[in-house]
Amino acid sequence: MTWAPCQPERAALTRQRAAHSQGNHLHRREFLPAFKVAEADMDSTKEEEALLQSVRRAGAAVPRKRAVGRLVMHSMVMFGREFCYAVEAAFVTPVLLSVGLPKNLYSLVWLISPILGFMLQPVVGSASDHCTCSWGRRRPYILGLGIIMLLGMALYLNGDMMISAFIGERQKQQTWAIIITMLGVVLFDFAADFIDGPIKAYLFDVCCHEDKEKGLHYHALLTGLGGALGYLTGAVDWGQIMLGYSLTSEFQDQRRMTLKSLLKTLLNMPSHYRCLCVSHLFGWMAFLSNMLFFTDFMGQVVYHGSPYAPHNSTLYLSYRKGVEMGCWGLCINAISSSAYSYIQKILLPHLGLKGLYFIGYLLFGLGTGLIGLFPNVYSTLALCSLFGIMSSTLYTVPFHLIAEYHREEEGLKLQDGEQAGQHGRGKGIDCAALTSMVQLAQIILGVCLGLLVSVAGSTVTVISASTVALIGCCFVAFCVHYVE
C-alpha cells in the first residue's frame, strides 16, 4: 500500500525546507529578473516533489534510530546461540567418539544437517520475507528454531545416559546411544544454522543504516562473550569442584516462493552477491575445519591421547586433558572475537571493509598454519587469539556488505524514480543465501575432511584450514565488490 502525504504534511515539508533556505533565497530573489524568479519557483517545486518522493519510498517511513539498550537486547539472541554453538564445537566430536561411533563414520554427522540446511535455508529466508504473523516476520522463526536448538542440545549431551535408563543390553545401548546423539547433533546444527538469517534480517528490518552497523558490532561482541562462556564450560574440570558432584558431566553417562522459483532467484542474483557468498564459503570452510576438530586435535596430537582407549587408562585421561585444554583455547578465541569486534569500529575508517575482510582471513591462515607445523601447548593457546579475529570478521563484514549493497540499490532506485521496496528479493533471502554457505561448507568438509582425518590424522584439519583461508585472502582481495 502506498502512502500519499495529505495537504498538512505537504505544507509541513514545505515549511521545513523554506525555514532552511529562506534567508539566502530571499536575498537572491531581490536581484533576479522576473523570468529568473519564475524559474526559481519551478525549481523549488521540483525540489519539494523530490523530497516528498524520498519520504514515500517503500510505502513507509524510514526506520527510526534505536537506543543502545535495544540493540544490545537484540544481540542477546546471538549470545545464547553462540553459547550453545561453543558447547557443541567443544564436545560433539569427543562425545561421538566416546559413545563408540566408528572414526570413519563420524564425518557423516556433519553431512546430514548441512544438506538439509543448504536446501531449505533460502526457503526459510524467503518465507520470513513474506510472513504475515501478528508477531512480525522474523520472530516466529527465531523462537521456533531456538526451541529446536535446546532440544537437540539436550539429546546429544545426554543420549548415552537416556538410553542406559531404558535398555540394559550393552550392544543395544551403544547402538541407540549413537543414534540419539547423532539425532541431537542434526537437530541442533539445523536450528543453530537457520536462526542466524532471521536474526540478521530482523536487525535490517527495524534499524536505520547507522544502527545496522552498530547492531552488527554488538552481534560480534556478544557472540564472542557467549562463545567464551560456552567453551569455559568444557575447559573446567567439573569433577574437581563442588558443582561437579551434583551434576553429571557430558562424558557420563502471503505467496511464498516455491523451491524452483527460489533457486532461479538465487542463480539470478547480481554477480557481486554471488562473489560475496563464495568468499563467505571459503571463510567458513577454513573456520569450521579448524573449530569442529580442534578439541580432538588437542587431545590426540598435542597431548598424545586416544578417545578409543579404556576410560580409566592413561591414554584416555590424556585425551580428556587435551580436550579440556582445547576448550581453554576456544575460550581464548571467543574472548578475542569479542574484543576485536570493538577494535573493528576503530579500524573501519582507516582500513575499510576490504582491509578488515582481508586481515581476518590472512591472520587466521597464518595462525592455523603455525599450529599445524608446531603443535605445542603454549604456542597453540597463544595463536588461538587469531581464531577470534576470523570469527568476528565472518559475523560482521559480509553482513555489513549486504547492508551496503541494499543501501546502494535503494539509492539507485530513488534516482530512477522507483520505490525502494519494489524488487523480488528481500533482505531475508539475501541473509539466508549468505548464511547457507555455512551449511555448504559443512557438506564439503563432511565429504572430504572426514576421509582425510581417518587417513592422515587430526593435524590435517589445521593445515586444511590454513590453506583454504589463504586462498580466501586472494578471493576477498580481487573478487568481492566493495561500495565506495
C-alpha positions in Angstrom: 0.0 0.0 0.0 1.5 3.4 -1.0 1.3 6.4 1.3 0.4 9.7 -0.1 1.0 12.8 2.1 -2.0 14.9 2.9 -2.1 18.7 2.5 -1.0 19.5 6.1 2.0 17.1 5.7 2.9 18.7 2.3 2.7 22.1 4.0 4.9 21.0 6.9 7.6 19.7 4.5 7.4 22.9 2.5 7.8 25.0 5.7 10.8 22.8 6.8 12.5 23.3 3.5 11.7 27.1 3.5 13.0 27.6 7.0 16.3 26.1 6.0 16.9 28.3 3.0 14.7 31.3 3.5 17.4 33.9 4.0 19.5 33.0 1.0 16.5 32.5 -1.2 15.0 36.0 -0.4 18.4 37.6 -0.8 18.8 36.1 -4.3 15.2 37.0 -5.4 15.8 40.7 -4.8 18.4 40.8 -7.5 16.8 38.4 -10.1 14.8 39.5 -13.1 11.1 38.4 -13.3 11.7 35.4 -15.6 14.5 34.1 -13.3 12.2 34.3 -10.3 9.7 32.2 -12.2 12.4 29.6 -13.0 13.5 29.6 -9.3 9.9 28.9 -8.2 9.7 26.0 -10.7 13.0 24.6 -9.4 11.6 25.0 -5.8 8.5 22.9 -6.7 10.7 20.2 -8.3 12.9 20.0 -5.1 9.7 19.7 -3.0 8.4 16.9 -5.1 11.8 15.1 -4.9 11.7 15.4 -1.1 8.2 14.0 -1.0 9.2 11.1 -3.2 12.1 10.2 -0.8 9.7 10.3 2.1 7.3 8.0 0.3 9.9 5.4 -0.5 8.9 1.8 0.1 5.5 2.9 1.2 6.6 3.5 4.8 8.7 5.8 7.0 12.5 5.2 7.3 13.2 3.2 10.5 14.0 5.4 13.4 17.2 5.3 15.4 17.3 2.7 18.1 18.6 3.1 21.7 21.8 1.2 22.6 19.9 -0.9 25.1 17.5 -2.2 22.4 20.4 -3.1 20.1 22.1 -5.0 23.0 18.8 -6.8 23.8 18.5 -7.9 20.2 22.1 -9.1 20.2 21.5 -11.3 23.3 19.9 -13.8 20.9 23.4 -14.2 19.3 24.9 -14.6 22.8 22.7 -17.5 23.6 23.1 -19.1 20.1 26.9 -18.9 20.3 27.0 -20.2 23.8 25.2 -23.4 22.6 27.4 -23.5 19.4 30.5 -23.3 21.6 29.3 -26.3 23.7 28.7 -28.2 20.5 32.1 -27.4 18.9 33.9 -28.4 22.1 32.1 -31.6 22.9 30.4 -33.2 19.9 33.4 -34.9 18.4 34.7 -36.3 21.7 31.2 -37.3 22.7 30.5 -39.1 19.5 33.8 -41.0 19.7 33.3 -41.8 23.4 29.9 -43.4 22.8 31.5 -45.7 20.2 30.9 -44.1 16.8 33.5 -45.6 14.4 36.1 -43.0 13.4 35.4 -43.4 9.7 31.7 -42.6 10.2 31.7 -39.5 12.4 32.0 -37.1 9.5 28.6 -38.4 8.4 27.1 -36.3 11.3 28.4 -33.1 9.6 26.7 -34.1 6.3 23.0 -34.7 7.2 22.2 -31.3 8.8 24.0 -29.1 6.3 22.5 -30.9 3.3 19.0 -30.2 4.8 20.1 -26.7 5.6 21.6 -25.9 2.3 18.3 -27.0 0.6 15.9 -25.3 3.0 17.8 -22.2 4.3 16.8 -19.9 1.4 13.2 -21.2 1.6 13.0 -20.2 5.2 14.6 -16.8 4.4 12.0 -16.2 1.6 9.2 -17.4 3.8 10.2 -14.9 6.5 10.2 -12.2 3.9 6.5 -12.9 3.2 5.3 -13.9 6.7 2.1 -12.2 7.9 2.2 -13.4 11.5 1.0 -10.8 14.1 4.3 -11.3 15.9 6.2 -10.0 12.9 8.0 -11.6 10.0 11.1 -12.9 11.8 10.1 -13.5 15.5 8.2 -16.8 14.9 11.2 -18.3 13.2 13.6 -17.1 15.8 11.5 -18.6 18.7 10.8 -21.9 16.9 14.4 -22.5 15.9 15.6 -21.6 19.4 13.4 -24.3 20.9 14.7 -26.9 18.4 18.3 -25.9 19.4 17.6 -26.6 23.0 16.0 -30.0 22.2 19.0 -31.0 20.0 21.5 -29.9 22.7 19.7 -32.0 25.3 19.8 -35.1 23.1 23.4 -35.0 22.1 24.7 -34.3 25.6 22.6 -36.8 27.4 21.9 -39.5 24.8 24.1 -42.1 26.4 22.5 -41.6 29.8 19.0 -41.6 28.5 19.4 -44.9 26.6 21.1 -46.6 29.6 18.0 -45.9 31.7 15.7 -47.8 29.3 18.0 -50.5 27.7 20.0 -53.0 29.6 21.9 -54.9 26.9 25.3 -53.3 26.2 25.3 -53.7 22.4 21.8 -52.2 22.0 22.8 -49.4 24.4 25.7 -48.4 22.2 23.7 -48.5 19.0 20.9 -46.4 20.3 23.2 -44.0 22.1 24.9 -43.3 18.8 21.5 -42.8 17.1 20.2 -40.5 19.7 23.4 -38.5 19.9 23.5 -38.1 16.1 19.9 -37.1 16.1 20.6 -34.4 18.7 23.6 -33.1 16.7 21.5 -32.9 13.5 18.6 -31.1 15.1 20.9 -28.6 16.9 23.0 -27.9 13.8 19.9 -27.5 11.7 18.3 -24.9 14.1 21.6 -23.1 15.0 22.5 -22.5 11.4 19.0 -21.5 10.3 18.4 -19.0 13.1 21.2 -16.7 12.0 19.4 -15.5 8.9 16.2 -14.4 10.6 18.2 -12.6 13.3 20.2 -10.6 10.8 17.1 -9.9 8.7 15.2 -8.6 11.8 18.1 -6.2 12.5 18.0 -4.9 9.0 14.2 -4.6 9.1 13.9 -2.4 12.2 17.1 -0.3 12.1 18.3 2.7 10.1 21.6 2.2 8.3 23.8 3.6 11.0 22.1 1.3 13.6 22.6 -1.7 11.3 26.4 -1.1 11.6 26.2 -0.7 15.4 23.9 -3.8 15.7 26.4 -6.0 13.7 29.2 -4.9 16.0 27.1 -5.7 19.1 26.3 -9.1 17.5 30.0 -9.8 17.2 30.7 -8.6 20.7 28.0 -10.7 22.4 28.8 -13.6 20.1 32.3 -13.6 21.4 31.2 -13.4 25.0 28.6 -16.2 24.5 31.3 -18.4 22.9 33.8 -17.7 25.7 31.3 -18.8 28.3 30.3 -21.9 26.3 33.9 -23.0 25.8 34.6 -22.3 29.5 32.1 -25.0 30.5 34.3 -27.5 28.7 37.6 -26.1 30.0 36.7 -26.5 33.6 37.3 -29.9 35.2 33.8 -30.2 36.9 34.8 -33.3 38.8 37.2 -31.3 40.9 34.7 -28.7 42.1 31.6 -29.0 44.3 29.1 -28.4 41.5 30.6 -31.4 39.6 29.4 -33.8 42.3 25.8 -32.8 42.0 25.7 -32.5 38.1 26.9 -35.2 35.7 29.3 -34.3 33.0 28.9 -34.7 29.3 31.1 -37.8 29.3 28.9 -39.9 31.8 26.7 -41.2 31.5 1.3 -14.4 1.7 2.6 -16.0 -1.7 5.7 -17.7 -0.9 8.3 -18.7 -3.4 8.5 -22.3 -4.5 11.8 -24.0 -4.3 12.1 -23.9 -8.1 11.5 -20.2 -8.4 13.7 -19.6 -5.4 16.6 -21.4 -6.9 16.1 -19.4 -10.1 16.2 -16.2 -8.0 19.5 -17.3 -6.3 21.0 -18.0 -9.7 19.9 -14.6 -11.0 21.4 -12.8 -8.0 23.7 -9.9 -9.0 27.3 -11.1 -9.5 28.6 -9.2 -6.5 26.2 -11.0 -4.2 27.4 -14.4 -5.6 31.0 -13.4 -5.1 30.3 -12.4 -1.5 28.7 -15.8 -1.0 31.7 -17.6 -2.4 34.1 -15.7 -0.2 31.9 -16.5 2.8 32.0 -20.1 1.8 35.9 -20.1 1.8 35.9 -18.4 5.2 33.5 -20.9 6.8 35.3 -23.9 5.3 38.5 -22.7 6.8 37.0 -21.8 10.2 34.9 -24.9 10.6 37.6 -27.4 9.6 39.6 -26.0 12.5 36.9 -25.4 15.1 34.9 -28.6 14.8 38.0 -30.8 15.2 40.1 -28.5 17.4 39.5 -30.2 20.8 40.1 -33.6 19.2 43.3 -32.2 17.7 44.5 -31.1 21.1 43.6 -34.4 22.7 45.3 -36.6 20.1 48.1 -34.6 18.5 49.2 -32.2 21.3 48.5 -34.4 24.3 49.0 -37.8 22.5 45.9 -39.3 23.9 43.2 -41.6 22.4 39.4 -41.4 22.6 39.2 -45.2 22.0 41.3 -46.2 25.0 39.5 -47.6 28.1 38.1 -44.7 30.2 40.4 -45.5 33.1 43.6 -45.6 31.1 46.4 -43.1 30.8 45.8 -42.6 27.1 42.1 -41.7 27.6 42.9 -39.4 30.6 45.5 -37.6 28.4 42.9 -37.2 25.7 40.4 -35.7 28.2 43.1 -33.3 29.4 43.7 -32.3 25.8 40.0 -31.7 25.2 39.8 -29.5 28.3 42.9 -27.5 27.2 41.4 -27.2 23.7 38.3 -25.7 25.4 40.6 -23.1 27.0 42.0 -22.3 23.6 38.5 -21.9 22.1 37.6 -19.7 25.1 40.6 -17.5 24.2 39.3 -17.4 20.6 35.8 -16.3 21.8 37.3 -13.5 24.1 39.5 -12.2 21.3 36.5 -12.3 19.0 34.5 -10.1 21.4 37.5 -7.7 21.9 38.2 -7.5 18.1 34.5 -6.6 17.4 35.1 -3.4 19.4 38.5 -2.8 17.7 36.8 -3.2 14.3 34.9 0.0 14.8 38.2 1.9 15.4 39.9 0.2 12.4 37.0 0.6 9.9 37.5 4.2 9.0 41.2 3.6 8.3 41.2 0.1 6.7 37.7 0.0 5.2 35.7 -3.2 4.8 38.1 -4.6 2.3 41.1 -4.2 4.7 39.2 -5.8 7.6 38.0 -8.7 5.4 41.5 -9.4 4.1 43.2 -9.2 7.5 40.7 -11.6 9.1 41.4 -14.3 6.6 45.2 -13.7 6.5 45.8 -13.8 10.2 43.7 -16.9 10.6 45.5 -18.6 7.7 48.9 -17.9 9.2 47.9 -18.8 12.7 46.4 -22.2 11.9 49.4 -23.0 9.7 51.8 -22.4 12.6 49.7 -24.5 14.9 49.8 -27.4 12.4 53.6 -27.1 11.9 54.4 -26.6 15.6 51.8 -28.4 17.8 53.0 -27.0 21.1 50.5 -26.4 24.0 51.5 -22.8 24.8 52.1 -21.5 21.3 48.8 -23.1 20.2 46.9 -21.3 23.1 48.5 -18.0 22.1 47.6 -18.4 18.4 44.0 -19.2 19.3 43.5 -15.4 19.7 43.8 -15.2 15.9 40.8 -17.5 15.6 38.7 -14.8 17.2 39.7 -12.3 14.6 38.3 -14.6 11.9 35.2 -15.3 13.9 34.4 -11.6 14.3 35.1 -11.0 10.7 32.7 -13.7 9.5 29.9 -12.5 11.7 30.2 -8.8 10.7 31.9 -7.9 7.5 29.8 -10.0 5.0 26.5 -8.8 6.5 27.9 -5.2 6.6 28.5 -5.6 2.9 24.9 -6.9 2.4 23.6 -3.8 4.1 25.8 -1.6 1.9 24.6 -3.4 -1.3 20.9 -2.8 -0.3 21.7 0.8 0.5 23.3 1.3 -2.9 20.4 -0.4 -4.7 17.8 1.8 -2.8 19.7 4.9 -3.8 19.8 3.9 -7.4 16.1 3.1 -7.4 15.3 6.5 -5.9 17.4 8.2 -8.5 15.3 6.4 -11.2 12.1 7.4 -9.5 11.2 3.9 -8.3 10.1 2.8 -4.9 12.9 1.2 -2.8 10.9 -1.8 -1.9 9.9 -2.8 -5.4 12.1 -5.9 -6.0 11.5 -9.6 -5.8 14.4 -10.4 -3.4 14.1 -9.3 0.2 16.7 -8.8 2.9 15.7 -12.1 4.4 16.6 -14.2 1.4 19.9 -12.3 0.9 20.8 -13.1 4.6 19.7 -16.6 4.1 21.7 -17.1 0.9 24.8 -15.8 2.8 24.1 -18.0 5.8 23.5 -21.1 3.7 27.2 -21.0 2.8 27.8 -22.3 6.4 25.8 -25.5 5.5 27.6 -25.8 2.2 30.9 -25.6 4.0 29.8 -28.3 6.4 28.8 -30.5 3.5 32.1 -30.1 1.7 34.0 -30.8 5.0 31.8 -33.8 5.8 32.6 -35.4 2.4 36.3 -34.6 2.3 37.8 -33.8 5.7 36.5 -36.9 7.5 38.3 -39.1 5.0 41.5 -37.1 5.3 41.4 -37.2 9.1 40.9 -41.0 9.1 43.9 -41.4 6.8 46.3 -38.6 7.9 45.2 -37.8 11.4 43.9 -34.7 13.1 46.8 -32.5 12.0 45.3 -32.3 8.5 42.4 -30.2 9.9 44.5 -27.2 10.8 46.7 -27.4 7.7 43.5 -27.5 5.6 42.1 -24.5 7.5 45.3 -22.6 6.8 45.3 -23.4 3.1 41.6 -22.5 2.5 41.9 -19.3 4.4 44.9 -18.1 2.4 43.0 -18.9 -0.8 40.1 -16.9 0.6 42.5 -14.0 1.1 43.0 -13.8 -2.7 39.3 -14.0 -3.4 38.5 -11.3 -0.8 41.1 -9.0 -2.3 40.3 -9.4 -6.0 36.7 -10.7 -6.4 34.5 -9.1 -3.7 32.7 -5.8 -4.6 33.1 -3.0 -2.0 30.8 0.0 -2.1 32.7 3.3 -2.2 
